[in-house]
């Protein structure tokens, strides 16, 4: 668990965006067959992108 939290604390915003892209692509393929997993992957992608944007602006200003 410590390695996961360390990744989010120390990871760059670019890495977080690159991590969100596979979840976004995965959500396109499972939209019809598994709607609950689709919603989870979309939510996870949204949270990762927002966290990366906030982290980016906090590091620049």
Secondary structure, DSSP 8 states (H G I E B T S, - for coil): -HHHHHHHHHS-HHHHHHHHHHHHHHHHHTTTT-HHHHHHHHHHHHHHHHHHHHHHHHHH-
